């Protein structure tokens, strides 16, 4: 896939070489997984099972869509044009904005500001570290905000139920294997 001129023109303004910022943005980038756990724990602690089901099922559906797009479009990453893992759209950006849009309404003004700042730092870290082009993070972020609103709740609950039933089947299989030992 040809890299758009927009990305080629803007990319040099984002990629950095400051050793301290490299560490900072690497930590921010990997903390997206803790952000997912925070979202799950938040709904479980509130005992908001509806919010929990919607959050987890929409996240799974959304990440499936993002992964499909990544491998269908197969755009190389900025730092290495021969790598197998495609760049577009950014899953980190999707997850950050998905979690932000899922949790935003539950917090007061001060915590909302912190959530927004943190959620914006994650896509910025992808740019700074040179693992995504600007359009990768823009589209990933946009999809993270829009997709959860487009996915019908019935579909989300059906996916969650399917996952729940699959886990029960796996658990039964493991228990049967344990009986033999």
C-alpha positions in Angstrom: 0.0 0.0 0.0 1.3 3.5 -0.9 1.8 5.8 2.1 -0.2 9.0 1.6 1.7 12.2 1.3 -0.1 13.6 4.3 1.5 10.9 6.5 5.0 11.4 5.0 4.8 15.1 5.5 3.5 15.0 9.2 5.5 12.0 10.5 8.8 13.8 11.0 7.1 16.2 13.5 6.1 13.3 15.8 8.9 10.8 15.8 11.4 11.6 18.5 14.8 10.6 19.7 14.9 11.8 23.3 15.9 8.8 25.5 13.6 9.9 28.4 10.6 10.5 26.2 11.3 7.1 24.5 11.0 5.4 27.9 7.9 7.5 28.8 6.0 6.8 25.6 7.0 3.1 25.6 5.4 2.8 29.1 2.4 4.7 27.9 2.0 2.6 24.8 2.2 -0.7 26.7 -0.1 0.5 29.5 -3.0 0.3 27.1 -3.4 -3.3 28.3 -3.7 -2.1 31.9 -6.3 0.4 30.6 -8.4 -2.5 29.3 -8.1 -4.2 32.7 -9.1 -0.9 34.4 -12.2 -0.8 32.3 -13.2 -4.3 33.1 -12.5 -3.9 36.9 -14.4 -0.6 36.9 -17.6 -2.2 35.7 -17.2 -5.2 38.0 -16.5 -3.1 41.1 -19.6 -1.0 40.3 -21.5 -4.3 39.9 -22.7 -2.9 36.6 -23.0 -6.1 34.7 -24.7 -4.5 31.7 -21.8 -2.0 31.4 -19.4 -4.9 31.8 -21.0 -7.0 29.1 -21.2 -4.1 26.7 -17.6 -3.1 27.4 -16.1 -6.5 27.0 -18.2 -7.7 24.0 -17.9 -4.4 22.1 -14.1 -4.4 22.8 -13.8 -7.9 21.4 -16.0 -7.1 18.4 -14.1 -3.8 17.8 -10.7 -5.4 18.1 -11.8 -8.1 15.6 -12.8 -5.4 13.1 -9.6 -3.5 13.6 -7.5 -6.6 13.2 -9.4 -7.6 10.0 -8.8 -4.1 8.6 -5.1 -4.2 9.6 -4.5 -7.4 7.7 -6.8 -6.6 4.8 -5.2 -3.2 4.2 -1.7 -4.5 5.1 -0.1 -1.1 5.4 3.6 -1.4 6.6 4.7 0.3 9.8 6.8 3.5 9.5 9.9 2.1 11.2 10.2 -1.1 9.2 8.6 -1.6 5.8 9.3 -5.4 5.7 7.5 -6.3 9.0 4.6 -8.8 9.0 2.4 -6.8 11.4 0.5 -4.2 9.5 0.1 -0.6 10.7 -3.4 0.7 9.7 -5.5 1.2 11.8 -3.9 1.5 15.2 -5.3 -1.0 17.8 -3.7 1.0 20.7 -5.5 4.1 19.5 -8.8 2.2 19.1 -8.5 0.7 22.6 -7.6 4.0 24.2 -10.5 5.9 22.7 -12.9 2.9 23.1 -12.1 2.8 26.8 -12.4 6.6 27.2 -15.8 6.7 25.5 -17.0 3.7 27.6 -15.9 5.2 30.9 -16.2 9.0 30.4 -19.8 9.4 31.6 -19.1 7.6 34.9 -16.6 10.1 36.3 -16.6 13.7 37.5 -14.9 16.6 35.7 -11.4 16.1 37.2 -11.2 12.4 36.5 -12.6 13.0 33.0 -9.8 15.4 32.2 -7.3 12.8 33.4 -8.9 10.1 31.3 -8.8 12.3 28.2 -5.2 13.2 28.8 -4.2 9.6 29.3 -6.2 8.4 26.3 -4.6 11.0 24.0 -1.1 10.1 25.3 -1.5 6.5 24.0 -2.0 7.4 20.3 0.8 10.1 20.7 3.1 7.4 22.0 2.5 5.4 18.8 3.5 8.4 16.7 6.5 9.3 18.9 7.9 5.8 18.9 7.4 5.6 15.1 5.2 2.5 15.1 2.2 4.3 13.4 1.5 7.0 10.9 -0.8 9.9 11.8 -3.7 8.5 9.8 -3.3 5.1 11.6 -3.9 6.7 15.0 -6.6 9.1 13.7 -8.7 6.3 12.1 -8.0 4.0 15.0 -9.1 6.7 17.5 -12.2 7.6 15.4 -13.2 3.9 15.2 -12.7 3.6 19.0 -15.2 6.3 19.5 -17.7 5.4 16.8 -17.8 1.6 16.6 -19.3 1.0 20.1 -22.2 3.3 19.3 -22.8 1.5 16.0 -22.8 -2.1 17.3 -26.4 -3.1 18.4 -26.6 -4.1 22.0 -28.4 -7.4 21.1 -25.4 -8.4 19.0 -23.0 -7.5 21.8 -24.9 -9.6 24.3 -25.1 -12.5 21.9 -21.3 -12.4 21.4 -20.7 -12.2 25.1 -23.1 -15.2 25.6 -21.2 -17.1 22.9 -17.9 -16.4 24.7 -19.4 -17.3 28.1 -20.7 -20.7 26.7 -17.4 -21.4 25.1 -15.5 -20.8 28.3 -17.9 -23.1 30.2 -17.3 -25.8 27.6 -13.5 -25.4 28.0 -13.8 -25.5 31.8 -15.8 -28.8 31.5 -13.2 -30.2 29.2 -10.4 -29.3 31.6 -12.2 -30.8 34.6 -12.7 -34.1 32.6 -9.0 -34.1 31.8 -8.2 -33.6 35.5 -10.3 -36.7 36.4 -7.9 -38.9 34.4 -4.9 -37.7 36.4 
